[in-house]
Amino acid sequence: MEQNRLGNSGLKVPHLSLGTMTWGDTTDEEHAAIMLRAYLEAGGTLLDTAAAYADGASEAIIGAFLGELVPRQEVTIVSKAGIVRHHGARELDASRGAMLRSLDASLARLGTEYLDLWLVDCWDDNVPLEETLSALEFAVGSGRARYVGVSNYSGWQLARAISISAVPLVAVQSEYSLLKRTAEREVIPAARALGAGVMAWSPLGRGVLTGKYRGGVPADSRGGSEAGAAYVEPYLSGRSARITEALATAARGLDIPALELALGWALDQPGIATAVVGPRTPAQLHQILAAAPKRIPGEIASALDDISATPA
């Protein structure tokens, strides 16, 4: 699997990262193990998780696999902090105390002494940015994190954070696909200018760009579940539906799966270091790994760019 440097850092990441948001929730440990083995056999090395994923269960499952299915030093582990559960409800808390408590809990669940990359999950308006960044500085200085960065920041937030951080912020995670290109306005240009690598999450448009929703919402899909319907629904109609149809038509012309074309497009964009895919099942991961994203013919790329361009 192709390896890219993350921004200006020395950290290498594979062009496909394995997202584990569903592990411990809709993906049980048995199926997660199957997926991890398949990903590793394909040359993958990066596992993306967060303290908030399944209330820590995702990290705990990864921790159970370290040493058993894969040596710790052979994988890059990325986790995030800044979302907590308070009285049963999820809320933002990127304060220094909450961040560091979350980091210690993540390390305990993962059974490791360090994270390869630790990210602030979201911007928190209620906490001074300097305070949040001080937690990242402490994590690096204490050896708990090798590298640090942010997630779901806007362009100005990313630029401000990088400009005042005492330690390099080497990464930003942002949703990015043919259906969601707003990161191109500020986030990606800021990241490229300031040396941060972009980790594109949901490069398949929350699964919609695979084409599985074109004939309706399958009952066994994320969009067919009560919990996942709101996550997928915004991409099922209007402009998104037109983009999905155009992608399907182009993929048929190239005789490749739509998801291969969607991934190829995302990975071909300037500044994208890795695409974080989040399959729920081994079958979905197999389809992703079986695809071989490659450079898209110029006329196809131009047509996809035109139809998916973010409205002014």
BELTA-V411338 format. One record per pair of residues at least 4 apart in sequence whose ideal C-beta (glycine too) atoms are under 7 Angstrom apart, sorted by the first residue. I is the first residue (numbers start at 0). J is the second residue. Records with the same first field share a line. If there is no record, write none. Layout:
# BELTA-V411338
I = J + J
This chain:
# BELTA-V411338
0 = 13 + 14 + 15 + 41 + 42 + 43
1 = 13 + 14
2 = 11 + 12 + 13
3 = 11 + 12 + 14 + 272 + 273
4 = 8 + 9 + 10 + 11
5 = 10 + 12 + 169 + 170 + 196 + 272
6 = 169 + 170 + 190 + 194 + 195 + 196 + 272
7 = 194
8 = 146 + 167 + 169
10 = 116 + 146 + 169
12 = 16 + 45 + 75 + 272 + 273
13 = 42 + 43 + 44 + 45 + 273
14 = 266 + 273 + 274
15 = 43 + 273 + 274 + 276
16 = 45 + 47 + 198 + 273 + 274 + 275
17 = 38 + 43 + 45 + 46 + 47 + 276
18 = 47 + 200 + 275 + 276 + 277
19 = 46 + 47 + 48 + 52 + 57 + 61
20 = 52 + 57 + 277
21 = 25 + 26 + 277 + 279
22 = 26 + 31 + 52 + 53 + 56 + 57 + 60
23 = 53 + 56 + 57 + 59 + 60
24 = 53 + 56
25 = 279
26 = 30 + 31 + 279
27 = 31
28 = 32 + 60 + 63
29 = 33
30 = 34 + 280 + 281
31 = 35 + 60
32 = 36 + 64 + 68
33 = 37 + 281
34 = 38 + 278 + 281 + 284
35 = 39 + 64 + 68
36 = 40 + 68
37 = 41 + 281 + 284 + 285 + 288
38 = 43 + 284
39 = 43 + 69
41 = 288
44 = 73 + 74 + 75
45 = 75 + 77 + 273
46 = 61 + 74 + 76 + 77
47 = 77 + 275
48 = 52 + 57 + 58 + 61 + 77 + 78
49 = 78 + 79 + 120
50 = 55 + 58 + 78 + 79 + 80 + 101 + 104 + 105
51 = 82 + 89 + 120
52 = 57
53 = 57
54 = 84
55 = 59 + 104 + 108
56 = 60
57 = 61
58 = 62 + 78 + 105 + 108 + 109
59 = 63 + 108
60 = 64
61 = 65 + 76 + 109
62 = 108 + 109 + 110
63 = 67
64 = 68 + 69
65 = 69 + 71 + 109 + 110 + 111
66 = 70 + 71
69 = 73 + 74
71 = 111
75 = 115 + 116
76 = 109 + 111 + 114 + 115
77 = 115 + 116 + 118
78 = 105 + 114 + 117
79 = 118 + 120 + 150
80 = 98 + 101 + 102 + 105 + 119 + 120
81 = 91 + 92 + 93 + 98 + 119 + 120 + 121 + 123
82 = 89 + 91 + 120 + 121
83 = 90 + 92 + 97
84 = 88 + 89
85 = 90
91 = 121 + 123
92 = 97 + 123
93 = 97 + 98 + 119 + 123 + 126 + 131
94 = 98 + 126 + 130
95 = 99 + 130 + 133 + 134
96 = 100
97 = 101
98 = 102 + 131 + 134
99 = 103 + 134 + 137
100 = 104
101 = 105
102 = 106 + 117 + 138 + 143
103 = 107
104 = 108
105 = 109
106 = 111 + 112 + 143
113 = 142 + 143 + 144 + 145
114 = 143 + 144
115 = 145 + 146
116 = 145 + 146 + 148 + 170
117 = 135 + 138 + 144 + 147
118 = 148 + 149 + 150 + 170 + 172
119 = 131 + 149 + 150
120 = 150 + 151
121 = 150 + 151
122 = 151 + 152 + 156
123 = 131
126 = 130 + 131
128 = 132 + 159 + 160 + 163
129 = 133 + 163
132 = 136 + 160 + 163 + 164
133 = 137
134 = 138
135 = 139 + 147 + 164 + 166
136 = 140 + 165 + 166
137 = 141
138 = 143 + 144 + 147
139 = 144 + 147 + 166
146 = 169
147 = 166 + 168
148 = 168 + 169 + 170 + 171 + 195
149 = 157 + 160 + 168 + 171
150 = 171 + 172
151 = 172 + 173
152 = 156 + 157 + 160 + 171
153 = 157 + 185 + 186
154 = 158 + 184 + 185 + 186 + 188 + 189
155 = 159 + 185
156 = 160
157 = 161 + 171 + 186 + 189 + 190 + 195
158 = 162 + 189 + 193
159 = 163
160 = 164 + 168
161 = 168 + 193 + 195
164 = 168
168 = 195
169 = 195 + 196
170 = 195 + 196 + 198
171 = 186 + 190 + 195 + 197
172 = 198 + 200
173 = 182 + 186 + 197 + 199
174 = 179 + 200 + 201
175 = 179 + 180 + 182 + 199 + 202 + 265
176 = 201 + 202 + 203 + 204 + 208 + 261 + 265
177 = 204 + 208 + 242 + 246 + 261 + 264 + 303 + 307
178 = 204 + 207 + 208 + 234 + 239 + 242
179 = 204
180 = 307 + 308 + 309
181 = 309
182 = 186 + 187
183 = 187 + 309
184 = 309
185 = 189
186 = 190
187 = 191 + 197 + 270
188 = 192
189 = 193
190 = 195 + 196 + 197 + 270
191 = 269 + 270
196 = 272
197 = 270 + 271 + 272
198 = 272 + 273 + 275
199 = 265 + 271 + 274 + 275
200 = 275
201 = 205
202 = 261 + 262 + 265 + 274 + 276
203 = 208 + 209 + 258 + 261 + 276
204 = 208 + 234
205 = 230 + 231 + 234
206 = 211 + 220 + 221 + 231
207 = 212 + 231 + 234 + 235 + 239 + 243
208 = 243 + 246 + 257 + 258 + 261
209 = 257 + 258
210 = 243 + 247 + 257
211 = 217 + 220
212 = 216 + 222 + 235
213 = 243 + 247
216 = 220 + 222 + 223
217 = 223
218 = 223
219 = 223
221 = 227 + 230 + 231 + 279
222 = 227 + 228 + 231 + 232
224 = 228
227 = 231
228 = 232
231 = 235
234 = 239
235 = 239 + 240
236 = 240
238 = 242
239 = 243
240 = 244
241 = 245 + 306
242 = 246 + 306 + 307
243 = 247
244 = 248
245 = 249 + 303 + 306
246 = 250 + 257 + 260 + 261 + 303
247 = 251 + 257
248 = 252
249 = 253 + 260 + 299 + 302 + 303
250 = 255 + 256 + 257 + 260
253 = 260 + 299
255 = 259 + 260
256 = 286 + 290
257 = 261
258 = 262 + 286 + 287 + 290
259 = 263 + 290 + 291 + 292
260 = 264 + 295
261 = 265
262 = 266 + 274 + 290 + 292
263 = 267 + 292 + 293 + 295
264 = 295 + 300 + 303
265 = 271 + 274
266 = 271 + 274 + 292
267 = 294 + 295
276 = 287
278 = 283 + 284 + 287
279 = 283
281 = 285
282 = 286
283 = 287
284 = 288
285 = 289
286 = 290
295 = 299 + 300
296 = 300
297 = 301
298 = 302
299 = 303
300 = 304
301 = 305
302 = 306
303 = 307
304 = 308
